[in-house]
C-alpha cells in the first residue's frame, strides 16, 4: 500500500471498524436498550458509548505518540516533530470528546432534558463539581485541554517526558468509570481497568504513529523504530492481557456466566487480543527483517492494517462492554461495617497459619515485581553471555527484595492492614527500611548501565533514561544524604499526623502512592549511605554513622509518641470495623507504635553495621594502597642508592689507576 495512502487509510479503518463494533456490541448486549424508568432517549443511549470510543482512540493517539517518541525517535528530527504534532491532534480530539462524554453522562445519570434556562446550567454545574463521576470527566476534559497546548509547545526531551507522564495520569479518572465502582472487588477492578486503559493506549497509539510517520523515515530508520516499538508493544500486550483477564473475571462472577451477553462480548474481545498478539509476533519475527525488499514491505504494512482492524474491534467492544449490564450479583443482605468501609467482608482472626495462607493480590505491584525480576535476570544473562561477571549475591538480594515487595503488597499484610493498625505499621517498616536494603545491594543502575545497549542514533532507550534519572539535578538533590534522611524521617511524621494516612485508607490511589513513596524514600536514604550504584555525593563514614544514630533516635521517638497517644488515629475507620477478634483498636495502635519503636530499628541497625563494614574495608583498601605506594617509593630509593654506590666505586677505580 502507498505510504501516503496508508497514512489516511489506517486511521480511517480503525475508526470505522470501532464504530461498527460498538454498534453491534450495543445491539447484541443490550447496552443501548431503552430503560423502563427514566429513559434518557436514543441519542444519549447510543451517543454515550460512541463518544467513549472516540475518547479512547484519541487518548491512545496522544499517549502512544508521546511514549514512542521518547523511546524510539531522535529529538529534533522530523519524525519526532510529527509524533508531537500527532499527540497534539489526539489531545485536542480527546478534550472535545471527553467534554461530550461528560455532558452525555450527565443527561444519562440525571435524565435531564436539555434546555436553555438557568436551572439546566446549574444542574450541570453541580453534577460536574459535586458528583464523583462528574468530577472525573471534568478533570479529564481540563487535562486534555492543558495537554493540547503542551504537546503543541514542547519540542525537547525533558518537557516531552513531563507531558507524557501527565498524559498517562489523565487516563486515571477514566479508570474509575464503568461498573468498577459497583462491584465488591472495587480496588482490583479499578486497578485492572486503569492498567488496561494505559497499556492499550500505548500499544494502539504507537501503531497509529508508525502509520503516520512512515513517509518521513528511511527504510533503515523505520526498521529500527519498528523493532523498538515491538518491544514496547510486547510489554503492553502482557499488561493488557493480564489486566483484562482480571477485569473480566470480576465482571463475569464465574465461568458459568461466560455464555451470557456480557460473556460473549468478553470472548470477542479476547479473540481480537489473541489475533493482535499473533500478528505482532509474526511481524516481529518474520516481516521486519524483510522490509528492505518491496514485497516484504507491502506484506508488513498489510499486516499492520489488519492489526488496526482488530484493534478497532477490541476498542468498539470495550466501549459496548462498559454499557452492557454484567451478570447480576446476588443482593447483599445487611452490609457489615467493614463492607461499608472497605468493600470487602471482615477477614477471620489473624492466626499463625494465616501469615502463610492469606493473600490479596495487588495487580499493579505484582506486575512491578514480575517485570523487575525479569529485566534484572535478563540483564545478568546478557552480561554472562558476553563473558562479563556479575556477583551472585547481588542477584539474590535483588530478587529477595522484589519478593518482599510482593509479600507486603499481596500477602497477609495487604489482607489485614485495613483492619489492624499494627499490620499497617509492619508493612510500612518493611517497605521503607528492610526492603530498600536488599534492593540497593542489588545495584540495579550499575547492571542497567552495563547490560542495556547504548543508543548511537540520537534517540534515548532504557540505558539513556536511567542514566539521566541518576544524574539530573533533581536526583542530585534527592540523593544528598541530608535531604534523603530528612525525607525519610520527615515523611514518617507527616504521613501519620496529617490526612495523608486517612487518604491512603479511603482511596486506593492514596494506598498506591503510600507504597511507592515509602519504597522510594527508603531506597534513596539507603543509597545515600551505602551501595554500589553511583551518587553525586556521600558523607564521610563518621558522618554517616552520626546521621544513622540521629535517625534511629527520631524513629524511636516516633514509635513512643504513637504508643503514648491516648486517642485513636482515624477513629472513624479503625474504630468502626466491627471487629470482634484480636486486640481492641487502641491496644492494636499501641502494638503498632511498639513495632515502629523496636522492630523498625532492626533494619537501621543492620544499615549501621553495613556502613561500619564498608568503613573498615575502605580503611583496609587505603592501607593497601599506601603500602603499595611505600613499596614503590622504597624500590626507587634503593635503586638510586645502588646507582650512587656504583658511581662512587667507578670514581675510586679511576683515582687508583691515575695514582699507579
C-alpha positions in Angstrom: 0.0 0.0 0.0 1.2 3.5 -0.8 2.7 5.1 2.3 0.7 8.4 2.0 -2.5 6.5 1.3 -1.9 4.2 4.3 -1.4 7.3 6.5 -5.0 8.2 5.9 -6.5 4.7 5.3 -5.0 3.2 8.6 -6.8 5.6 11.0 -10.0 5.6 8.9 -10.1 1.8 9.1 -9.5 1.9 12.8 -12.3 4.4 13.4 -14.9 2.8 11.0 -14.3 -0.7 12.5 -14.5 0.7 16.0 -17.9 2.3 15.3 -19.2 -0.8 13.7 -18.0 -2.9 16.6 -19.6 -0.7 19.2 -22.9 -0.6 17.3 -23.0 -4.4 17.0 -21.9 -4.8 20.6 -24.6 -2.5 21.9 -27.3 -4.2 19.9 -26.2 -7.7 21.0 -25.5 -6.9 24.7 -28.4 -4.6 25.2 -26.3 -1.7 26.3 -28.4 0.8 24.2 -31.8 -0.7 25.0 -34.5 1.6 26.4 -34.8 1.6 30.2 -38.2 1.2 31.9 -37.6 4.1 34.3 -36.1 7.5 33.4 -35.0 6.6 29.9 -32.6 9.3 28.6 -33.5 8.7 24.9 -31.8 7.1 21.9 -29.4 10.0 21.4 -27.9 9.5 24.8 -28.1 5.7 24.8 -26.2 5.4 21.5 -24.3 8.6 21.6 -22.6 8.0 25.0 -20.7 4.7 24.0 -19.8 6.2 20.6 -18.3 9.2 22.4 -16.5 6.9 24.7 -14.9 5.1 21.7 -13.7 8.5 20.3 -12.2 9.3 23.8 -10.4 6.0 23.9 -8.9 6.3 20.4 -7.9 10.0 20.9 -6.3 9.1 24.2 -4.4 6.3 22.6 -3.2 8.6 19.8 -2.0 11.2 22.4 -0.3 8.8 24.8 1.1 6.3 22.3 2.7 9.0 20.2 4.5 10.6 23.2 5.8 7.2 24.5 7.1 6.1 21.2 8.7 9.4 20.6 10.5 9.2 23.9 11.8 5.7 23.4 12.3 5.3 19.7 12.8 8.6 17.9 15.7 11.1 17.9 14.7 14.6 19.2 15.0 17.5 16.8 14.3 15.4 13.7 11.3 15.4 11.5 9.7 12.1 12.8 10.0 13.4 16.4 8.2 16.6 15.4 5.4 14.6 13.6 5.0 12.5 16.7 4.4 15.6 18.9 2.0 17.1 16.3 0.1 13.8 16.2 -0.1 13.8 20.0 -1.4 17.4 20.0 -4.1 16.5 17.5 -5.0 13.5 19.6 -5.1 15.6 22.7 -7.5 18.1 21.1 -9.9 15.4 20.0 -9.5 13.9 23.5 -10.6 17.2 25.0 -13.7 17.7 22.9 -14.8 14.0 23.1 -14.3 13.9 26.9 -16.4 17.1 27.3 -19.1 15.5 25.1 -18.9 12.2 27.1 -19.2 14.1 30.4 -22.3 16.0 29.1 -24.0 12.9 27.8 -23.2 11.1 31.1 -25.0 14.0 32.9 -28.0 13.5 30.7 -27.9 9.8 31.3 -27.4 9.8 35.1 -29.9 12.6 35.9 -32.3 12.0 32.9 -32.1 15.8 32.4 -33.7 17.4 29.3 -31.5 20.0 27.6 -32.9 23.5 27.8 -31.5 27.0 27.7 -32.7 28.1 31.1 -30.5 28.7 34.1 -31.8 25.7 36.0 -30.3 23.3 33.5 -27.0 25.0 33.7 -27.0 24.9 37.5 -27.8 21.2 37.4 -24.9 20.6 35.0 -22.5 22.6 37.1 -23.5 20.8 40.3 -23.1 17.4 38.5 -19.6 18.3 37.4 -18.4 19.7 40.7 -20.2 17.6 43.3 -20.6 14.1 41.9 -17.6 11.8 41.6 -18.4 10.8 38.0 -18.9 14.4 37.0 -15.6 15.4 38.7 -13.8 12.6 36.8 -15.0 13.9 33.4 -14.4 17.5 34.3 -10.8 16.7 35.3 -10.3 14.6 32.2 -11.5 17.5 30.0 -9.4 20.1 31.7 -6.3 17.8 31.5 -7.0 17.2 27.8 -7.1 21.0 27.2 -3.8 21.5 29.0 -2.2 18.7 27.2 -3.3 20.0 23.8 -1.3 23.2 24.5 1.7 21.4 26.0 2.1 18.9 23.2 2.0 21.7 20.7 4.5 23.8 22.6 7.2 21.3 23.7 9.9 20.0 21.3 12.7 18.6 23.5 13.4 15.5 25.7 12.6 16.6 29.2 9.4 18.6 28.6 8.1 15.8 26.4 8.8 13.3 29.3 6.8 15.5 31.7 3.9 15.8 29.2 3.9 12.0 28.6 3.6 11.4 32.4 0.8 13.9 32.6 -0.9 12.3 29.6 -0.8 8.9 31.3 -2.1 10.4 34.5 -5.0 12.0 32.7 -6.3 8.4 31.9 -6.7 7.5 35.6 -10.1 9.2 36.1 -11.4 7.2 33.2 -10.5 4.1 35.0 -12.9 4.9 37.8 -15.9 4.8 35.5 -17.9 1.8 34.2 -19.0 -0.9 36.6 -15.9 -0.7 38.7 -17.4 1.3 41.5 -20.4 -1.0 41.8 -18.5 -4.2 42.4 -17.4 -5.8 45.6 -13.7 -6.1 44.4 -13.6 -2.3 43.8 -9.9 -1.8 44.2 -9.0 -4.7 42.0 -11.5 -3.6 39.4 -10.2 0.0 39.3 -6.6 -1.0 39.2 -7.0 -3.5 36.4 -9.1 -1.1 34.4 -6.6 1.7 34.7 -3.7 -0.5 33.8 -5.7 -1.9 30.9 -6.5 1.6 29.5 -2.9 2.8 29.8 -1.3 -0.2 28.3 -3.8 -0.4 25.4 -3.3 3.3 24.7 0.5 2.9 24.5 0.1 -0.1 22.2 -2.6 1.3 19.9 -1.2 4.8 19.8 2.3 3.7 18.9 0.9 1.7 15.9 -1.1 4.7 14.8 2.0 6.9 14.9 4.0 4.3 12.9 1.5 4.6 10.1 1.5 8.4 10.2 5.3 8.8 10.5 6.2 6.3 7.8 6.6 8.6 4.8 9.1 10.8 6.8 11.5 8.0 7.5 14.0 6.0 5.5 13.7 2.2 5.5 16.6 1.8 7.8 15.2 4.2 10.3 11.8 2.7 10.0 13.1 -0.8 10.6 14.9 0.3 13.7 11.9 2.2 15.0 9.6 -0.9 14.4 11.9 -3.1 16.4 11.8 -0.6 19.3 8.0 -0.3 19.0 7.6 -4.1 19.0 9.5 -4.3 22.3 7.1 -1.7 23.8 4.1 -3.4 22.3 5.1 -6.7 23.8 5.2 -5.3 27.3 1.9 -3.5 26.7 0.4 -6.8 25.4 1.3 -8.6 28.5 -0.2 -5.9 30.7 -3.4 -5.7 28.6 -3.8 -9.5 28.7 -3.3 -9.9 32.4 -5.3 -6.8 33.4 -8.1 -7.7 31.0 -8.3 -11.2 32.4 -8.6 -9.8 36.0 -11.2 -7.2 34.9 -13.3 -9.8 33.0 -13.2 -12.3 35.9 -14.6 -9.6 38.3 -17.4 -8.7 35.9 -18.3 -12.3 35.0 -18.5 -13.6 38.5 -17.6 -17.1 37.4 -17.2 -19.2 34.3 -20.9 -20.1 34.4 -21.7 -16.6 33.1 -19.3 -16.9 30.1 -22.2 -17.6 27.7 -24.2 -14.5 28.8 -24.3 -11.5 26.5 -21.6 -9.9 28.7 -19.5 -13.0 28.5 -19.8 -13.3 24.7 -18.6 -9.7 24.3 -15.7 -10.6 26.5 -14.9 -13.6 24.3 -14.9 -11.4 21.2 -12.5 -9.0 22.8 -10.3 -11.9 23.9 -10.3 -13.2 20.3 -9.3 -9.8 19.0 -6.5 -9.6 21.6 -5.1 -13.1 20.6 -5.2 -12.2 16.9 -3.3 -9.0 17.6 -0.7 -10.9 19.6 -0.2 -13.4 16.9 0.1 -10.7 14.2 2.6 -8.8 16.4 4.7 -11.9 17.0 4.6 -12.6 13.2 5.8 -9.3 12.0 8.5 -9.0 14.8 10.0 -12.4 14.0 9.4 -12.7 10.2 8.5 -9.4 8.5 10.5 -6.6 10.0 13.8 -8.1 8.8 12.4 -8.4 5.2 11.4 -4.7 4.9 14.4 -4.0 2.7 12.6 -5.5 -0.3 9.4 -4.1 -1.6 7.3 -7.3 -1.4 8.3 -7.7 2.2 7.4 -4.1 3.0 3.9 -4.4 1.3 3.2 -7.6 3.3 4.3 -6.0 6.5 2.0 -2.9 6.1 -0.8 -5.2 5.1 -0.4 -7.0 8.4 -0.4 -3.6 10.2 -3.6 -2.6 8.5 -5.2 -5.9 9.6 -3.9 -5.3 13.2 -5.5 -1.9 13.2 -8.8 -3.5 12.2 -8.6 -6.0 15.1 -7.7 -3.1 17.4 -10.9 -1.3 16.2 -12.9 -4.4 17.1 -11.4 -4.5 20.6 -11.9 -0.8 21.1 -15.6 -0.9 20.0 -16.4 -4.0 22.0 -14.7 -2.5 25.1 -17.0 0.6 24.9 -20.0 -1.7 24.4 -19.0 -3.7 27.4 -18.9 -0.6 29.6 -22.6 -0.1 28.8 -23.6 -3.8 29.0 -25.1 -4.9 32.3 -22.8 -7.6 33.8 -24.3 -10.8 35.3 -26.4 -9.7 38.3 -24.6 -10.0 41.6 -26.6 -11.7 44.5 -28.0 -9.0 46.7 -26.2 -8.3 49.9 -28.3 -8.9 53.0 -27.2 -6.3 55.5 -23.8 -5.0 54.8 -21.4 -5.1 57.8 -19.4 -2.0 58.9 -16.2 -3.5 57.3 -18.0 -4.0 54.0 -19.3 -0.4 54.0 -15.8 1.0 54.7 -13.6 -1.4 52.6 -16.0 -3.0 50.1 -14.9 -6.4 51.4 -16.0 -8.6 54.3 -14.0 -8.7 57.5 -11.3 -11.3 57.3 -11.1 -14.1 60.0 -8.9 -13.9 63.1 -5.2 -13.4 62.3 -3.7 -16.7 63.3 -0.2 -18.0 62.7 -1.5 -20.1 59.8 -2.9 -17.1 58.0 0.5 -15.4 58.0 1.3 -18.0 55.3 -2.1 -18.6 53.6 -3.8 -15.2 53.5 -3.4 -13.5 50.1 -5.0 -10.5 48.4 -3.1 -10.0 45.1 -2.5 -6.3 44.1 -2.2 -6.4 40.3 -0.1 -3.3 40.0 2.7 -4.3 42.4 2.6 -7.9 41.1 3.4 -6.6 37.6 6.1 -4.3 39.0 7.7 -7.2 40.8 7.4 -9.5 37.8 9.0 -7.1 35.4 11.6 -6.0 38.0 12.8 -9.6 38.4 12.6 -10.5 34.7 14.5 -7.5 33.4 17.2 -7.9 36.2 17.7 -11.5 35.3 17.7 -10.7 31.6 20.5 -8.1 32.2 22.5 -10.7 34.2 22.1 -13.2 31.5 23.3 -10.8 28.8 26.4 -10.0 30.9 27.2 -13.7 31.3 26.7 -14.4 27.6 29.3 -11.9 26.7 31.7 -13.2 29.3 31.3 -10.4 32.0 30.9 -11.3 35.6 28.1 -10.2 37.9 28.2 -11.2 41.6 25.6 -13.9 42.5 24.8 -12.2 45.9 23.6 -9.1 44.2 21.1 -11.1 42.1 19.9 -13.0 45.1 19.4 -9.8 47.2 17.6 -8.0 44.4 15.2 -11.0 43.9 14.6 -11.2 47.7 13.8 -7.5 47.8 11.3 -7.8 44.9 9.7 -10.8 46.6 9.5 -8.8 49.8 7.5 -6.1 47.9 5.2 -8.8 46.6 4.6 -10.3 50.0 3.9 -6.9 51.6 1.5 -5.7 48.8 -0.2 -9.0 48.2 0.2 -11.2 51.3 -1.2 -11.2 54.8 -0.2 -7.6 55.4 -2.3 -6.4 52.5 -5.2 -8.6 53.7 -5.2 -7.2 57.3 -3.7 -3.7 57.1 -7.1 -2.0 56.6 -8.3 -3.6 59.8 -5.3 -3.6 62.1 -3.1 -0.5 62.6 -0.2 -2.8 63.7 -0.2 -4.7 60.4 -0.2 -1.3 58.6 2.9 -0.3 60.6 4.7 -3.6 59.9 4.2 -3.1 56.2 5.4 0.5 56.4 8.6 -0.6 58.3 9.3 -3.3 55.7 8.7 -1.0 52.7 10.8 1.9 54.0 13.6 0.2 55.9 14.1 -3.5 55.3 13.3 -4.0 51.6 15.4 -1.0 50.4 18.4 -2.6 52.0 18.0 -5.6 49.7 17.2 -3.5 46.6 20.1 -1.1 46.9 22.5 -4.1 47.4 21.4 -5.4 44.1 22.9 -2.4 42.3 20.2 -2.2 39.5 21.6 1.0 38.0 25.1 -0.4 37.6 23.6 -3.5 36.0 21.5 -1.5 33.6 24.4 0.7 32.6 26.4 -2.4 31.7 23.7 -4.6 30.2 21.4 -2.3 28.1 22.8 -1.5 24.7 23.9 2.1 24.1 22.0 4.1 21.5 24.1 5.8 18.9 21.4 7.4 16.7 20.4 10.3 19.0 17.4 8.6 20.5 17.0 7.5 24.1 16.5 4.0 25.3 16.3 2.4 28.7 20.0 2.9 29.4 19.9 6.6 28.5 16.8 7.4 30.5 18.1 5.5 33.6 21.4 7.3 33.5 19.6 10.6 33.0 17.4 9.9 36.0 20.5 9.2 38.1 22.5 12.3 37.1 19.9 15.0 36.6 19.8 17.9 39.1 16.7 16.7 40.9 18.3 13.4 41.6 21.5 15.1 42.9 19.3 16.9 45.4 17.3 13.9 46.4 20.3 11.6 46.9 22.1 14.2 49.1 22.5 12.4 52.4 20.9 15.2 54.4 17.9 15.6 52.1 17.4 11.8 51.8 17.5 11.5 55.6 15.1 14.4 56.0 12.6 12.9 53.6 12.9 9.5 55.2 12.1 10.6 58.8 10.1 13.7 57.9 7.6 11.9 55.7 7.1 9.3 58.5 5.7 12.0 60.8 3.9 13.9 58.1 2.1 10.8 56.9 0.7 9.6 60.2 -0.1 13.1 61.6 -1.9 14.5 58.6 -4.8 13.5 56.4 -2.4 11.5 54.1 -2.9 8.5 56.3 -6.7 8.9 56.0 -6.4 9.3 52.2 -4.4 6.0 51.9 -7.2 4.2 53.7 -10.2 5.6 51.9 -8.7 5.9 48.4 -6.8 3.1 46.6 -4.8 5.7 44.7 -3.7 7.0 48.0 -2.7 3.5 49.0 -0.6 3.1 45.8 1.0 6.5 46.5 1.9 5.4 50.0 3.6 2.2 48.9 5.6 4.0 46.2 6.5 6.8 48.5 7.9 4.7 51.3 9.8 2.5 48.9 11.4 5.4 47.1 12.3 7.4 50.2 13.7 4.3 51.9 15.7 3.5 48.8 17.1 7.0 48.5 18.1 7.0 52.2 19.9 3.7 52.0 21.5 4.6 48.6 22.9 7.8 50.1 24.8 5.8 52.8 25.8 2.6 51.1 25.6 0.9 47.7 27.4 0.2 44.6 25.4 2.4 42.3 26.8 5.9 41.9 25.5 9.0 43.7 26.9 12.6 43.3 27.9 12.9 47.0 28.4 10.6 50.0 29.2 11.7 53.5 32.5 10.6 55.2 31.9 7.4 57.2 31.9 9.1 60.6 29.2 11.5 59.5 27.2 8.6 58.0 27.1 6.9 61.4 26.1 10.1 63.1 23.2 10.5 60.7 22.1 7.0 61.3 22.2 7.5 65.1 20.1 10.6 64.7 17.6 8.8 62.5 17.4 5.9 65.0 16.7 8.3 67.8 13.9 10.2 65.9 12.4 6.9 64.7 12.3 5.6 68.3 10.7 8.8 69.5 8.1 8.5 66.7 7.2 4.9 67.9 7.0 6.1 71.6 4.8 9.0 70.5 2.3 6.6 68.9 2.4 4.3 72.0 1.6 7.3 74.3 -1.2 8.6 72.1 -4.4 8.3 74.1 -6.6 8.9 71.0 -7.3 6.5 68.1 -5.8 7.5 64.8 -8.5 7.7 62.0 -11.0 6.6 64.6 -13.9 6.5 62.2 -12.1 3.8 60.3 -10.2 1.6 62.7 -12.8 2.0 65.4 -15.8 1.3 63.2 -14.8 -2.0 61.6 -17.0 -4.1 63.9 -14.0 -6.4 64.6 -14.7 -8.9 67.4 -11.4 -10.7 67.4 -7.9 -9.6 68.4 -6.9 -6.6 70.4 -9.1 -3.5 70.7 -8.3 -0.8 68.2 -6.5 1.4 70.8 -4.5 -1.6 72.0 -3.6 -2.6 68.5 -2.4 1.0 67.9 -0.2 0.7 70.9 1.3 -2.5 69.4 1.9 -0.6 66.1 3.8 2.0 68.0 5.9 -0.7 69.6 6.6 -2.1 66.1 7.9 1.3 64.9 10.0 1.7 68.1 11.5 -1.8 68.3 11.2 -3.9 65.2 11.6 -0.9 62.9 15.0 -0.2 64.4 16.4 -3.6 63.3 16.9 -2.6 59.6 18.5 0.7 60.7 20.9 -1.3 62.9 21.8 -3.6 60.0 22.4 -0.5 57.9 24.7 0.9 60.5 26.6 -2.4 60.6 26.9 -2.3 56.8 28.3 1.3 56.9 30.8 0.2 59.6 31.9 -2.8 57.5 32.3 -0.5 54.4 34.3 1.9 56.6 36.7 -0.8 57.8 37.1 -2.2 54.3 37.7 1.3 53.0 40.5 1.7 55.6 42.0 -1.6 54.6 41.9 -0.6 50.9 43.5 2.7 51.7 46.2 1.0 53.8 46.9 -1.4 51.0 47.2 1.5 48.6 49.6 3.2 51.0 51.7 0.0 51.4 51.9 -0.3 47.6 53.0 3.3 47.3 55.6 2.8 50.0 56.9 -0.3 48.3 57.1 1.6 45.0 58.9 4.5 46.6 61.2 2.2 48.6 62.2 0.3 45.5 63.0 3.6 43.8 65.1 4.8 46.7 67.0 1.5 46.8 67.7 1.7 43.1 69.0 5.3 43.5 71.2 4.2 46.4 72.7 1.4 44.4 73.4 3.7 41.5 75.2 6.1 43.8 77.4 3.3 45.1 78.2 2.2 41.6 79.3 5.8 40.7 81.5 6.0 43.8 83.1 2.7 43.1 83.9 3.8 39.5 85.4 7.1 40.7 87.6 5.3 43.2 88.8 3.0 40.5 89.7 5.9 38.2 91.6 7.6 41.1 93.6 4.5 41.9 94.6 4.0 38.2 95.9 7.5 37.9 98.0 7.1 41.2 99.5 4.0 39.8 
